[in-house]
Each structure stands twice: as structure tokens, then as C-alpha cells.
Amino acid sequence: MSTQIEQQETETEQEEQEPDVESPGERRRAEKREREAERQAQRETEEATLDDEETVLLKVFRYDPEVEGKQEPRFDDFRVPFHKGMTVLDALIYARDEYDSSLTFRHSCRQAVCGSDALFVNGSQMLGCKTQLADLESPVRIEPLPHQEVVKDLVVDMEHFYDQMHAVEPYFDADETPEDELEEQRQSRENREKVKMSTRCIWCGACMSSCNIAAGDNEYLGPAAINKAYRFAMDEREGEDRKQERLRIIEQEHGVWRCQTQFSCTEVCPKDIPLTEHIQELKREAVKNNLKFW
């Protein structure tokens, strides 16, 4: 009898010593609590690091006509970490990816050659991918290009700008072409130097946005389109009849004569094209073209 009692006491002690076996559900809940605790610790660490790092404050224009509550224009603040070499576009991408995925703006190549990310930064037209944050005063105020219809946030409607660019018929029409289809249509070095700067236009629209004349005259061709006309009219390979036709396009009422030589387009051009000089040279060409001696 005593042996049986001792055996029962031994089994009871073993049950007390053995840990309770967790169910699969309890294990999953425990793992989830651990992951949440790890994420919270990571967030606290990142926030502490962000406080220690140098940051920059962005004040970004927001507008969304399709979402109730966002139809009134406003500015949202985003504080982003700053590092050497950081551009305005880098800061916007960080704000979008880390804070608000609905933040909308155009960008493509990030090499300052596609012209898709022209913005109004601290009161001046700039390329987001080319503009260094280190060169700007904080807070950095970022807005869509002025004088153009805003589609959403920093995105503007570029259709009118493209229409003006195409209005000058930006393509060659030579009087003669080489007999051999593989032969180049040669251009002198001097002539190439003359038109070289005009070929750098990336269709960003910054010059058009800065032009007070374009803001008040919707039919004005604008500096970018006139520069494109200059690029072909001054090319020695252009056919004479085609050149005369192109000059007639740019000397119309809403062409080169509307320019008041304010140099605003030249100042904001991200490719340093002397736009105002090109417009003035086309004015001289138009005058010479209309002079008659008899």
C-alpha cells in the first residue's frame, strides 16, 4: 500500500516539474507579440537616430480634386533626414515612401535630362533632380509650376506647352539630301557651335512657367517653342523655303515680338540655354527677311 502511495507522489512531482505544452495558437500569439515588440524598439531607435541626424523641413503643396477633403489647396510638412548630395527629388521620394504614399509628382531618369520633374522651389523654377538641398534655405517650399493647371499635388497639365512646342513644326525639311542614303547631311563646325546650346532643351517647361507674357497671353508661343524654332531656322542644313515658312510662324502677333526681354526664362533654364538671346536674334532675322530694296 505504501509503495503505491509513493509511486503516486512521484508521478505528481514529475507532473509539477514538467512545463505546460503551448498550443500552436499560443505560440503564434507569443511570436506576434515578440515581433511587435521588436518593431516598436526599432521605431524608437530610428526616431532617436532621426533626432540626432541633420534634417530638413519640406513644405509641400497638396491638392487632389477627386478626393473629398483634399480639394482645397494646402501645404503639408515633411521632415526628412539630410545627407550630402541629397536633391529635392530625393527628399520628395523619401517623404512619399516613408510618410504619405499619396504624394504625387513626376520624375523619371533622375539625370537632369528628361525634364519631367520641373518644380517651383522656394519661389523659383528648378529641376528637382538637379537642385541640391544644401543650396536651399529651410524650410524648403515646393509647389507645382505656376501658370499651369494643377492636376494633383505637384503635377501640372503640360498639354498646352506641348502644343506650343509642336506649333513651330520642330523638324528638318532640307531642299536637297545626299544621293547616297547612307551619306551624312554634313554641317560645319561653326554652324554646329551656333545652334549647339539651343539643342539642349529638355522640354521641362520651366521657362514657360517663369514668363510673365506667357502667363497673360495663352497664344504666345513662349521661349521654349521659339528656341526650338531657332534650333532649325539657324541650322545651315535647313531648306530655304522651309526657313522662310518657319520665320513666318515665329514673327506672327503671338511670336517673337511679344517677348519683352525680361530674361526670366534664361535665368531659370536648367540647361543654361541663352533663350532671350535666341529670341532677339530671331527678331533680327525676321526684320531682315522683311526688308525690301527697290
For each residue, the residues with C-beta under 8 A, 3 or more apart:
1: 4 5
2: 5 6
3: 6 7
4: 1 7 8
5: 1 2 8 9
6: 2 3 9 10
7: 3 4 10 11
8: 4 5 11 12
9: 5 6 12 13
10: 6 7 13 14
11: 7 8 14 15
12: 8 9 15 16
13: 9 10 16 17
14: 10 11 17 18
15: 11 12 18
16: 12 13
17: 13 14
18: 14 15
19:
20:
21:
22: 26 27 30
23: 26 27
24: 27 28
25: 28 29
26: 22 23 29 30
27: 22 23 24 30 31
28: 24 25 31 32
29: 25 26 32 33
30: 22 26 27 33 34
31: 27 28 34 35
32: 28 29 35 36
33: 29 30 36 37
34: 30 31 37 38
35: 31 32 38 39
36: 32 33 39 40
37: 33 34 40 41
38: 34 35 41 42
39: 35 36 42 43
40: 36 37 43 44
41: 37 38 44 45
42: 38 39 45 46
43: 39 40 46 47
44: 40 41 47 48
45: 41 42 48 49
46: 42 43 49 50
47: 43 44 50 51
48: 44 45 51 52
49: 45 46 52 53
50: 46 47 53 55 79 81
51: 47 48
52: 48 49
53: 49 50 81 82
54: 81 82
55: 50 79 80 81 82
56: 79 80 82 86 91 133 138 139 140
57: 77 78 79 138 139 140
58: 77 78 79 80 91 92 95 139 140 142
59: 75 76 77 139 140 141 142
60: 75 76 77 78 92 95 103 142 153 154
61: 73 74 75 142 143 144 153 154
62: 70 73 74 75 76 103 153
63: 70 71 72 73 74 150 152 153
64: 67 70 71 102 104 152 153
65: 71 152
66: 152
67: 64 70 71
68: 71
69:
70: 62 63 64 67
71: 63 64 65 67 68
72: 63
73: 61 62 63 150
74: 61 62 63
75: 59 60 61 62 141
76: 59 60 62 100 103
77: 57 58 59 60 139
78: 57 58 60 91 95 99 100
79: 50 55 56 57 58
80: 55 56 58 91 94 95 98
81: 50 53 54 55 94
82: 53 54 55 56 86 133 134
83: 86
84: 134
85: 132
86: 56 82 83 90 91 132 133 134
87: 90 91 128 129 130 131 132 133
88: 91 92 119 121 126 128 129 131 133 136 140 142
89: 92 93 107 110 117 128 129 131
90: 86 87 93 94 133
91: 56 58 78 80 86 87 88 94 95 133 140
92: 58 60 88 89 95 96 103 105 107 128 142 154
93: 89 90 96 97 107
94: 80 81 90 91 97 98
95: 58 60 78 80 91 92 98 99 100 103
96: 92 93 99 100 101 103 105
97: 93 94 101
98: 80 94 95
99: 78 95 96 103
100: 76 78 95 96 103
101: 96 97
102: 64
103: 60 62 76 92 95 96 99 100 153
104: 64 152 153 154 155
105: 92 96 117 119 128 153 154 155
106: 116 117 154 155
107: 89 92 93 110 116 117 128 129
108: 114 116 117
109: 112 113 114 116 129
110: 89 107 129
111: 114 129
112: 109 127 129 130 202 270
113: 109 202
114: 108 109 111 117 202
115: 118 127 202 203 204 205
116: 106 107 108 109 204
117: 89 105 106 107 108 114 127 128 129
118: 115 125 126 127 128 145 204 205 206 209 270
119: 88 105 125 126 127 128 142 143 144 145 154
120: 123 124 125 126 142 143 144 145 146 209
121: 88 124 125 126 128 131 136 140 141 142 143
122: 136 137 140 141
123: 120 141
124: 120 121 210 268
125: 118 119 120 121 145 206 207 209 210 268
126: 88 118 119 120 121 130 131 206 268 270
127: 112 115 117 118 119 130 131 204 206 270
128: 87 88 89 92 105 107 117 118 119 121 131 142
129: 87 88 89 107 109 110 111 112 117
130: 87 112 126 127 270
131: 87 88 89 121 126 127 128 135 136
132: 85 86 87 135 136
133: 56 82 86 87 88 90 91 136 140
134: 82 84 86
135: 131 132
136: 88 121 122 131 132 133 140
137: 122 140
138: 56 57
139: 56 57 58 59 77
140: 56 57 58 59 88 91 121 122 133 136 137
141: 59 75 121 122 123
142: 58 59 60 61 88 92 119 120 121 128 154
143: 61 119 120 121 146 154
144: 61 119 120 148 150 153 154 155 156
145: 118 119 120 125 148 156 205 206 209
146: 120 143 209 210 215
147: 208 209 211 214 215
148: 144 145 156 157 158 160 161 205 209
149: 156 157
150: 63 73 144 153 155 156 157
151: 155 156 157
152: 63 64 65 66 104 155
153: 60 61 62 63 64 103 104 105 144 150
154: 60 61 92 104 105 106 119 142 143 144
155: 104 105 106 144 150 151 152
156: 144 145 148 149 150 151 205
157: 148 149 150 151 160
158: 148 161 162 205
159: 162 163
160: 148 157 163 164 218
161: 148 158 164 165 203 205 208 222 224
162: 158 159 165 166 203
163: 159 160 166 167
164: 160 161 167 168 208 221 222 224 225
165: 161 162 168 170 203 224 225 228
166: 162 163 169 170
167: 163 164 221 225 249
168: 164 165 221 225 226 228 229 246 249 250
169: 166 246 249
170: 165 166 228 229 231 232
171: 232
172: 232 235 237 238 242
173: 238 239 241 242
174: 177 185 237 238 239 242
175: 239 240 241 242
176: 239
177: 174 185
178: 181 183 184 185
179: 183
180: 183
181: 178
182:
183: 178 179 180
184: 178
185: 174 177 178 237
186: 237
187: 191 192 235 236 237
188: 191 192 236
189: 192 193
190: 193 194
191: 187 188 194 195 234 235 236
192: 187 188 189 195 196
193: 189 190 196
194: 190 191 234
195: 191 192 198 199 230 231 234 235
196: 192 193 199 200
197: 200 272 273 274
198: 195 201 227 228 230 231 234 273 278
199: 195 196 231
200: 196 197 271 272 273
201: 198 224 227 228 231 271 273
202: 112 113 114 115 270 271
203: 115 161 162 165 224
204: 115 116 118 127 270
205: 115 118 145 148 156 158 161 208 209 224
206: 118 125 126 127 145 209 210 268 269 270
207: 125 210 211 222 223 224 227 264 265 266 268 269 275
208: 147 161 164 205 211 214 222 223 224 265
209: 118 120 125 145 146 147 148 205 206 214 268
210: 124 125 146 206 207 264 265 267 268
211: 147 207 208 214 215 220 222 223 262 264 265
212: 215 216 260 262 264
213: 216 217 220 258 259 260
214: 147 208 209 211 217 218 220 222 223
215: 146 147 211 212
216: 212 213
217: 213 214 220 254 258
218: 160 214
219: 254
220: 211 213 214 217 254 255 258
221: 164 167 168 225 226 229 250 254 255 256 258
222: 161 164 207 208 211 214 225 226
223: 207 208 211 214 226 227 259 265 275 276 279
224: 161 164 165 201 203 205 207 208 227 228 265 275
225: 164 165 167 168 221 222 228 229
226: 168 221 222 223 229 230 250 255 256 259 275 278 279 282
227: 198 201 207 223 224 230 231 273 275 278 279
228: 165 168 170 198 201 224 225 231 232
229: 168 170 221 225 226 232 233 246 249 250 282
230: 195 198 226 227 233 234 278 279 281 282
231: 170 195 198 199 201 227 228 234 235
232: 170 171 172 228 229 235 238 242 243 246
233: 229 230 238 243 246 247 250 282 285
234: 191 194 195 198 230 231 238 281
235: 172 187 191 195 231 232 238
236: 187 188 191
237: 172 174 185 186 187
238: 172 173 174 232 233 234 235 242 243 246
239: 173 174 175 176 242 243
240: 175 243 244
241: 173 175 244 245
242: 172 173 174 175 232 238 239 245 246
243: 232 233 238 239 240 246 247
244: 240 241 247 248 289
245: 241 242 248 249
246: 168 169 229 232 233 238 242 243 249 250
247: 233 243 244 250 251 282 285 286 289
248: 244 245 251 252
249: 167 168 169 229 245 246 252 255
250: 168 221 226 229 233 246 247 255 256 282 286
251: 247 248 255 256 257 282 286 289 290
252: 248 249 255
253: 257 258
254: 217 219 220 221 258
255: 220 221 226 249 250 251 252 258
256: 221 226 250 251 259 279 282 283 286
257: 251 253 283
258: 213 217 220 221 253 254 255
259: 213 223 226 256 276 279 280 283
260: 212 213
261: 276 279 280
262: 211 212 265 276
263: 266 267 276
264: 207 210 211 212 267 268
265: 207 208 210 211 223 224 262 268 269 275 276
266: 207 263 269 273 274 275 276 277
267: 210 263 264
268: 124 125 126 206 207 209 210 264 265
269: 206 207 265 266 272 273 275
270: 112 118 126 127 130 202 204 206
271: 200 201 202
272: 197 200 269
273: 197 198 200 201 227 266 269 278
274: 197 266 277 278
275: 207 223 224 226 227 265 266 269 278 279
276: 223 259 261 262 263 265 266 279 280
277: 266 274 280 281
278: 198 226 227 230 273 274 275 281 282
279: 223 226 227 230 256 259 261 275 276 282 283
280: 259 261 276 277 283 284
281: 230 234 277 278 284 285
282: 226 229 230 233 247 250 251 256 278 279 285 286
283: 256 257 259 279 280 286 287
284: 280 281 287 288
285: 233 247 281 282 288 289
286: 247 250 251 256 282 283 289 290
287: 283 284 290 291
288: 284 285 291
289: 244 247 251 285 286
290: 251 286 287
291: 287 288
292:
293:
294:
